[in-house]
Amino acid sequence: MGAIDRPDLAAGELEAICRSAAEAHGWKAGDFFRPLRVAITGRLVSPPLFGSMELLGRERTLNAGASAEHNPI
């Protein structure tokens, strides 16, 4: 997610970036999105992930992802 360098992205753009990252690492999209969803929303089931990321904005989204990366469950 650190590759996201624009201040604001639409949900569709975020989804495309995340799908590309999952594919690049050999992950299935769902397996990649699940921990991301928990990091961003704090829940396994939530409103649309990429819409949530869009609403939170770049900084809060990246901070949530970084926090989860350094503090795994």
N, C-alpha and C positions, 0 to 999 in steps of 0.2 A: 504494500500500500504506500510505501514511501515514494514510489514512482509517480504518485499523483502530485503534480506540481502546480496545477491550476487551483485558484482559490475556491472555485465552485464548479461542481459537476452535476449533471442531471442523473437521475436514477438509472436510466438506460446506459449511460456512459460508464457509471460505476459498475454495473453488472457486467458489461463487456470487459472491463479491466480485470475484474475478479475472476471471470470465466477463463480469460487468457492466463492469469496467474495459476489457476488450478490446473489447467492443461499443461502449462510449462513445467509444473512440478509432478505431473503424473497422477493427480488426484481427480476423483470424481467430483463434479460440482457440488453435490449435496454434502459430501464429506468435507469439502473445503469451506462451504458456507456455514455449516453447523457451529463450529467454534467461533467463527466470525460473528454470527448472529448473537451468540452468548456474550461475546466481548462488547458488542455494540449496544445490545438491548438489555442484557442481563437475564434473558429468558431463552428457553429452547423453542417456544412458540411465541411469535410476535407479529406485529404488523409487518408489511413488506420490508424486507431487509434494506434494499437499496433506496427505497423511499425514506426510511428512517435515517440512513446515512446522509442522504441529500438534506434532510431537515436539520440534522445535527450540525452539518457543516464540516469542512475539511479538518480543522484543528481538533474538534471534539472526537471526530471519527478516528483520526490517526492516533490521538492520545489513548482512546479506548483500546485500539488494537495493540499499541505498544505496551500498555499496562497488562493486557492479557498475555502477551508474548513473554513478558518477564515474570509473570506471576501465574503460571499454569495451575489448573485445579488439581 
